[in-house]
Amino acid sequence: MSHVARERRARIPDHRHCTICGRPVPPQEEVCSPECRKTYEDRLRRERRTRLFLLILYIALLGSLFVIFFLPR
């Protein structure tokens, strides 16, 4: 790396990027604005709901397979 590139890299402040829009934010923040916060929370809520639905689906599938294969006829 050249001397100029090393100096330029050293001047970039420590930061992260907003998980929604990609703008730079302080390291302790997840998002940059209230709109991004709402979008982020909606996304988390949707992911939790999807995970719960899949868990219920797996349990129902395993239960039905148990009934089909292990209960006497």
MOPAC internal coordinates of N, CA, C and O (Angstrom, degrees):
PM7 1SCF
backbone

  N    0.0000 0     0.00 0     0.00 0    0    0    0
  C    1.4389 1     0.00 0     0.00 0    1    0    0
  C    1.5236 1   108.04 1     0.00 0    2    1    0
  O    1.2310 1   120.67 1   -43.41 1    3    2    1
  N    1.3021 1   116.32 1   136.59 1    3    2    1
  C    1.4620 1   119.82 1  -178.10 1    5    3    2
  C    1.5288 1   110.65 1   -74.86 1    6    5    3
  O    1.2310 1   121.38 1   -15.52 1    7    6    5
  N    1.3112 1   114.96 1   164.48 1    7    6    5
  C    1.4580 1   121.50 1  -179.41 1    9    7    6
  C    1.5307 1   110.46 1   -61.76 1   10    9    7
  O    1.2310 1   120.01 1   138.55 1   11   10    9
  N    1.3204 1   117.58 1   -41.45 1   11   10    9
  C    1.4675 1   121.92 1  -179.21 1   13   11   10
  C    1.5257 1   110.13 1   -64.85 1   14   13   11
  O    1.2310 1   120.21 1   136.01 1   15   14   13
  N    1.3208 1   117.21 1   -43.99 1   15   14   13
  C    1.4648 1   120.88 1  -179.87 1   17   15   14
  C    1.5241 1   110.84 1   -64.42 1   18   17   15
  O    1.2310 1   120.05 1   141.83 1   19   18   17
  N    1.3258 1   117.52 1   -38.17 1   19   18   17
  C    1.4557 1   121.47 1   179.28 1   21   19   18
  C    1.5282 1   110.54 1   -65.05 1   22   21   19
  O    1.2310 1   120.14 1   137.77 1   23   22   21
  N    1.3378 1   117.34 1   -42.23 1   23   22   21
  C    1.4650 1   121.09 1   177.94 1   25   23   22
  C    1.5153 1   110.68 1   -64.78 1   26   25   23
  O    1.2310 1   120.46 1   137.51 1   27   26   25
  N    1.3031 1   116.72 1   -42.49 1   27   26   25
  C    1.4615 1   121.01 1  -178.75 1   29   27   26
  C    1.5312 1   110.37 1   -64.09 1   30   29   27
  O    1.2310 1   120.52 1   139.44 1   31   30   29
  N    1.3133 1   116.62 1   -40.56 1   31   30   29
  C    1.4563 1   121.38 1  -179.80 1   33   31   30
  C    1.5274 1   110.80 1   -66.71 1   34   33   31
  O    1.2310 1   119.84 1   145.41 1   35   34   33
  N    1.3163 1   117.91 1   -34.59 1   35   34   33
  C    1.4565 1   122.37 1  -177.84 1   37   35   34
  C    1.5251 1   111.89 1   -69.56 1   38   37   35
  O    1.2310 1   119.20 1   158.08 1   39   38   37
  N    1.3183 1   119.13 1   -21.92 1   39   38   37
  C    1.4583 1   121.79 1  -177.16 1   41   39   38
  C    1.5260 1   113.15 1   -84.24 1   42   41   39
  O    1.2310 1   119.15 1   168.85 1   43   42   41
  N    1.3192 1   119.23 1   -11.15 1   43   42   41
  C    1.4656 1   121.07 1  -179.31 1   45   43   42
  C    1.5252 1   108.46 1   -74.54 1   46   45   43
  O    1.2310 1   119.80 1   -58.21 1   47   46   45
  N    1.3395 1   117.99 1   121.79 1   47   46   45
  C    1.4694 1   119.75 1  -179.27 1   49   47   46
  C    1.5313 1   110.90 1   -69.67 1   50   49   47
  O    1.2310 1   121.42 1   -24.60 1   51   50   49
  N    1.3250 1   114.89 1   155.40 1   51   50   49
  C    1.4586 1   121.18 1   178.69 1   53   51   50
  C    1.5308 1   108.65 1   -63.70 1   54   53   51
  O    1.2310 1   120.27 1   -51.79 1   55   54   53
  N    1.3251 1   117.08 1   128.21 1   55   54   53
  C    1.4577 1   120.56 1  -177.62 1   57   55   54
  C    1.5193 1   110.77 1  -160.18 1   58   57   55
  O    1.2310 1   121.31 1   -10.70 1   59   58   57
  N    1.3187 1   115.10 1   169.30 1   59   58   57
  C    1.4595 1   124.01 1   170.71 1   61   59   58
  C    1.5116 1   106.07 1  -122.01 1   62   61   59
  O    1.2310 1   121.22 1     3.60 1   63   62   61
  N    1.3223 1   115.27 1  -176.40 1   63   62   61
  C    1.4547 1   119.37 1   176.20 1   65   63   62
  C    1.5198 1   109.08 1  -121.64 1   66   65   63
  O    1.2310 1   121.24 1   -35.85 1   67   66   65
  N    1.3190 1   115.24 1   144.15 1   67   66   65
  C    1.4594 1   122.17 1   178.40 1   69   67   66
  C    1.5315 1   108.31 1   -55.32 1   70   69   67
  O    1.2310 1   120.52 1   -47.58 1   71   70   69
  N    1.3354 1   116.60 1   132.42 1   71   70   69
  C    1.4629 1   120.18 1  -177.81 1   73   71   70
  C    1.5211 1   112.42 1   -71.30 1   74   73   71
  O    1.2310 1   119.98 1   166.55 1   75   74   73
  N    1.3248 1   117.65 1   -13.45 1   75   74   73
  C    1.4641 1   121.25 1  -179.18 1   77   75   74
  C    1.5249 1   111.43 1   -98.77 1   78   77   75
  O    1.2310 1   120.21 1   124.21 1   79   78   77
  N    1.3383 1   117.20 1   -55.79 1   79   78   77
  C    1.4714 1   119.38 1  -172.72 1   81   79   78
  C    1.5291 1   113.99 1  -107.53 1   82   81   79
  O    1.2310 1   119.71 1   165.30 1   83   82   81
  N    1.3378 1   118.16 1   -14.70 1   83   82   81
  C    1.4575 1   120.63 1   176.66 1   85   83   82
  C    1.5155 1   115.85 1    90.56 1   86   85   83
  O    1.2310 1   119.34 1  -177.22 1   87   86   85
  N    1.3272 1   118.87 1     2.78 1   87   86   85
  C    1.4651 1   120.79 1   177.90 1   89   87   86
  C    1.5292 1   110.15 1   -70.02 1   90   89   87
  O    1.2310 1   119.92 1   -29.03 1   91   90   89
  N    1.3263 1   117.76 1   150.97 1   91   90   89
  C    1.4697 1   119.74 1   177.83 1   93   91   90
  C    1.5332 1   110.75 1   -68.14 1   94   93   91
  O    1.2310 1   120.87 1   -41.30 1   95   94   93
  N    1.3228 1   115.94 1   138.70 1   95   94   93
  C    1.4681 1   122.76 1   177.30 1   97   95   94
  C    1.5245 1   107.95 1  -136.52 1   98   97   95
  O    1.2310 1   119.71 1   -17.68 1   99   98   97
  N    1.3388 1   118.16 1   162.32 1   99   98   97
  C    1.4692 1   120.10 1   176.57 1  101   99   98
  C    1.5356 1   110.81 1   -59.24 1  102  101   99
  O    1.2310 1   119.99 1   -24.29 1  103  102  101
  N    1.3252 1   117.63 1   155.71 1  103  102  101
  C    1.4714 1   120.99 1  -175.16 1  105  103  102
  C    1.5270 1   114.80 1   -58.42 1  106  105  103
  O    1.2310 1   119.41 1   150.51 1  107  106  105
  N    1.3135 1   118.73 1   -29.49 1  107  106  105
  C    1.4593 1   120.46 1  -177.18 1  109  107  106
  C    1.5321 1   113.16 1   -85.91 1  110  109  107
  O    1.2310 1   119.48 1   171.79 1  111  110  109
  N    1.3161 1   118.60 1    -8.21 1  111  110  109
  C    1.4646 1   122.49 1  -178.54 1  113  111  110
  C    1.5254 1   111.28 1   -94.52 1  114  113  111
  O    1.2310 1   120.60 1   -27.68 1  115  114  113
  N    1.3321 1   116.45 1   152.32 1  115  114  113
  C    1.4645 1   122.09 1   175.42 1  117  115  114
  C    1.5288 1   110.98 1   -97.45 1  118  117  115
  O    1.2310 1   121.01 1   141.48 1  119  118  117
  N    1.3414 1   115.68 1   -38.52 1  119  118  117
  C    1.4632 1   121.01 1  -174.42 1  121  119  118
  C    1.5205 1   110.31 1  -131.53 1  122  121  119
  O    1.2310 1   120.93 1   -12.66 1  123  122  121
  N    1.3354 1   115.82 1   167.34 1  123  122  121
  C    1.4656 1   119.53 1  -172.52 1  125  123  122
  C    1.5280 1   114.60 1  -101.74 1  126  125  123
  O    1.2310 1   119.39 1   159.65 1  127  126  125
  N    1.3361 1   118.78 1   -20.35 1  127  126  125
  C    1.4622 1   119.75 1  -174.29 1  129  127  126
  C    1.5268 1   110.40 1  -149.30 1  130  129  127
  O    1.2310 1   120.45 1   -12.77 1  131  130  129
  N    1.3333 1   116.75 1   167.23 1  131  130  129
  C    1.4733 1   119.68 1   176.85 1  133  131  130
  C    1.5361 1   112.88 1   -60.93 1  134  133  131
  O    1.2310 1   120.22 1   145.38 1  135  134  133
  N    1.3287 1   117.19 1   -34.62 1  135  134  133
  C    1.4732 1   119.11 1   178.38 1  137  135  134
  C    1.5283 1   110.32 1   -64.87 1  138  137  135
  O    1.2310 1   120.86 1   136.45 1  139  138  137
  N    1.3347 1   115.96 1   -43.55 1  139  138  137
  C    1.4684 1   120.00 1   178.44 1  141  139  138
  C    1.5280 1   110.26 1   -66.87 1  142  141  139
  O    1.2310 1   119.85 1   143.77 1  143  142  141
  N    1.3393 1   117.89 1   -36.23 1  143  142  141
  C    1.4687 1   121.89 1   177.53 1  145  143  142
  C    1.5276 1   109.90 1   -60.33 1  146  145  143
  O    1.2310 1   120.24 1   135.06 1  147  146  145
  N    1.3437 1   117.14 1   -44.94 1  147  146  145
  C    1.4649 1   121.02 1   179.99 1  149  147  146
  C    1.5262 1   110.24 1   -64.34 1  150  149  147
  O    1.2310 1   120.37 1   135.41 1  151  150  149
  N    1.3253 1   116.89 1   -44.59 1  151  150  149
  C    1.4627 1   120.93 1   178.67 1  153  151  150
  C    1.5237 1   110.22 1   -61.58 1  154  153  151
  O    1.2310 1   120.29 1   137.74 1  155  154  153
  N    1.3355 1   117.06 1   -42.26 1  155  154  153
  C    1.4634 1   122.57 1   179.80 1  157  155  154
  C    1.5294 1   110.81 1   -62.75 1  158  157  155
  O    1.2310 1   120.36 1   133.90 1  159  158  157
  N    1.3422 1   116.92 1   -46.10 1  159  158  157
  C    1.4634 1   120.65 1   179.69 1  161  159  158
  C    1.5224 1   111.44 1   -66.13 1  162  161  159
  O    1.2310 1   120.07 1   141.33 1  163  162  161
  N    1.3400 1   117.47 1   -38.67 1  163  162  161
  C    1.4677 1   120.54 1   176.25 1  165  163  162
  C    1.5232 1   110.79 1   -62.27 1  166  165  163
  O    1.2310 1   120.85 1   138.83 1  167  166  165
  N    1.3170 1   115.99 1   -41.17 1  167  166  165
  C    1.4708 1   120.47 1   179.32 1  169  167  166
  C    1.5285 1   110.73 1   -64.32 1  170  169  167
  O    1.2310 1   120.24 1   136.47 1  171  170  169
  N    1.3469 1   117.14 1   -43.53 1  171  170  169
  C    1.4649 1   120.56 1   177.88 1  173  171  170
  C    1.5235 1   111.45 1   -62.08 1  174  173  171
  O    1.2310 1   120.53 1   137.34 1  175  174  173
  N    1.3332 1   116.58 1   -42.66 1  175  174  173
  C    1.4596 1   121.21 1   179.12 1  177  175  174
  C    1.5279 1   110.88 1   -61.46 1  178  177  175
  O    1.2310 1   120.63 1   136.70 1  179  178  177
  N    1.3296 1   116.40 1   -43.30 1  179  178  177
  C    1.4659 1   121.77 1   179.47 1  181  179  178
  C    1.5338 1   110.98 1   -64.70 1  182  181  179
  O    1.2310 1   120.49 1   139.13 1  183  182  181
  N    1.3388 1   116.66 1   -40.87 1  183  182  181
  C    1.4705 1   120.16 1   178.27 1  185  183  182
  C    1.5248 1   111.43 1   -64.77 1  186  185  183
  O    1.2310 1   119.99 1   138.17 1  187  186  185
  N    1.3433 1   117.62 1   -41.83 1  187  186  185
  C    1.4688 1   120.76 1   177.95 1  189  187  186
  C    1.5233 1   110.89 1   -62.92 1  190  189  187
  O    1.2310 1   120.38 1   137.38 1  191  190  189
  N    1.3203 1   116.89 1   -42.62 1  191  190  189
  C    1.4647 1   121.34 1   179.41 1  193  191  190
  C    1.5250 1   110.49 1   -62.93 1  194  193  191
  O    1.2310 1   120.29 1   137.84 1  195  194  193
  N    1.3301 1   117.06 1   -42.16 1  195  194  193
  C    1.4649 1   121.23 1   178.89 1  197  195  194
  C    1.5233 1   110.60 1   -64.30 1  198  197  195
  O    1.2310 1   120.16 1   136.65 1  199  198  197
  N    1.3444 1   117.31 1   -43.35 1  199  198  197
  C    1.4663 1   120.56 1   178.26 1  201  199  198
  C    1.5250 1   111.60 1   -61.43 1  202  201  199
  O    1.2310 1   120.30 1   137.48 1  203  202  201
  N    1.3303 1   117.03 1   -42.52 1  203  202  201
  C    1.4585 1   121.22 1   178.77 1  205  203  202
  C    1.5282 1   110.59 1   -63.78 1  206  205  203
  O    1.2310 1   120.04 1   136.28 1  207  206  205
  N    1.3180 1   117.54 1   -43.72 1  207  206  205
  C    1.4620 1   121.94 1   178.35 1  209  207  206
  C    1.5277 1   110.62 1   -59.88 1  210  209  207
  O    1.2310 1   120.01 1   134.83 1  211  210  209
  N    1.3303 1   117.58 1   -45.17 1  211  210  209
  C    1.4637 1   120.77 1   179.67 1  213  211  210
  C    1.5251 1   111.39 1   -65.39 1  214  213  211
  O    1.2310 1   119.75 1   141.60 1  215  214  213
  N    1.3270 1   118.08 1   -38.40 1  215  214  213
  C    1.4565 1   121.16 1   177.17 1  217  215  214
  C    1.5259 1   110.53 1   -61.59 1  218  217  215
  O    1.2310 1   120.32 1   133.82 1  219  218  217
  N    1.3204 1   116.99 1   -46.18 1  219  218  217
  C    1.4643 1   121.13 1   178.06 1  221  219  218
  C    1.5207 1   110.50 1   -62.45 1  222  221  219
  O    1.2310 1   120.10 1   138.69 1  223  222  221
  N    1.3193 1   117.41 1   -41.31 1  223  222  221
  C    1.4631 1   121.72 1   178.54 1  225  223  222
  C    1.5290 1   111.07 1   -62.27 1  226  225  223
  O    1.2310 1   119.87 1   135.55 1  227  226  225
  N    1.3295 1   117.86 1   -44.45 1  227  226  225
  C    1.4682 1   121.35 1   178.77 1  229  227  226
  C    1.5262 1   111.21 1   -62.71 1  230  229  227
  O    1.2310 1   120.44 1   136.66 1  231  230  229
  N    1.3266 1   116.77 1   -43.34 1  231  230  229
  C    1.4642 1   120.33 1   179.45 1  233  231  230
  C    1.5261 1   110.09 1   -63.22 1  234  233  231
  O    1.2310 1   120.23 1   136.43 1  235  234  233
  N    1.3264 1   117.17 1   -43.57 1  235  234  233
  C    1.4662 1   120.59 1   178.49 1  237  235  234
  C    1.5242 1   110.83 1   -63.19 1  238  237  235
  O    1.2310 1   120.03 1   138.66 1  239  238  237
  N    1.3150 1   117.56 1   -41.34 1  239  238  237
  C    1.4625 1   121.37 1   179.08 1  241  239  238
  C    1.5273 1   110.99 1   -64.31 1  242  241  239
  O    1.2310 1   120.18 1   133.84 1  243  242  241
  N    1.3263 1   117.26 1   -46.16 1  243  242  241
  C    1.4624 1   120.40 1   178.20 1  245  243  242
  C    1.5245 1   111.25 1   -63.61 1  246  245  243
  O    1.2310 1   120.42 1   139.80 1  247  246  245
  N    1.3165 1   116.80 1   -40.20 1  247  246  245
  C    1.4655 1   120.26 1   177.69 1  249  247  246
  C    1.5165 1   111.89 1   -62.78 1  250  249  247
  O    1.2310 1   120.20 1   135.84 1  251  250  249
  N    1.3112 1   117.23 1   -44.16 1  251  250  249
  C    1.4681 1   119.84 1   179.87 1  253  251  250
  C    1.5268 1   110.76 1   -67.44 1  254  253  251
  O    1.2310 1   119.48 1   142.21 1  255  254  253
  N    1.3260 1   118.60 1   -37.79 1  255  254  253
  C    1.4647 1   120.48 1   176.08 1  257  255  254
  C    1.5282 1   111.04 1   -64.92 1  258  257  255
  O    1.2310 1   120.31 1   140.99 1  259  258  257
  N    1.3114 1   117.02 1   -39.01 1  259  258  257
  C    1.4620 1   120.71 1   176.69 1  261  259  258
  C    1.5235 1   110.21 1   -60.87 1  262  261  259
  O    1.2310 1   120.22 1   134.02 1  263  262  261
  N    1.3134 1   117.18 1   -45.98 1  263  262  261
  C    1.4675 1   121.35 1   179.65 1  265  263  262
  C    1.5206 1   110.31 1   -62.10 1  266  265  263
  O    1.2310 1   119.70 1   135.82 1  267  266  265
  N    1.3038 1   118.17 1   -44.18 1  267  266  265
  C    1.4668 1   121.95 1  -177.30 1  269  267  266
  C    1.5277 1   111.15 1   -66.02 1  270  269  267
  O    1.2310 1   119.55 1   136.49 1  271  270  269
  N    1.3224 1   118.47 1   -43.51 1  271  270  269
  C    1.4615 1   120.89 1  -171.75 1  273  271  270
  C    1.5318 1   115.29 1   -92.80 1  274  273  271
  O    1.2310 1   119.15 1   151.23 1  275  274  273
  N    1.3117 1   119.23 1   -28.77 1  275  274  273
  C    1.4596 1   119.16 1  -170.16 1  277  275  274
  C    1.5212 1   115.56 1  -112.25 1  278  277  275
  O    1.2310 1   118.91 1   166.82 1  279  278  277
  N    1.2895 1   119.69 1   -13.18 1  279  278  277
  C    1.4607 1   119.59 1   177.52 1  281  279  278
  C    1.5236 1   109.49 1   -86.10 1  282  281  279
  O    1.2310 1   120.29 1   -41.48 1  283  282  281
  N    1.3314 1   117.05 1   138.52 1  283  282  281
  C    1.4700 1   119.03 1  -179.91 1  285  283  282
  C    1.5218 1   111.35 1   -67.40 1  286  285  283
  O    1.2310 1   121.99 1   -27.32 1  287  286  285
  N    1.3114 1   113.80 1   152.68 1  287  286  285
  C    1.4718 1   118.72 1  -179.12 1  289  287  286
  C    1.4867 1   111.53 1   -96.61 1  290  289  287
  O    1.2310 1   120.10 1   180.00 1  291  290  289

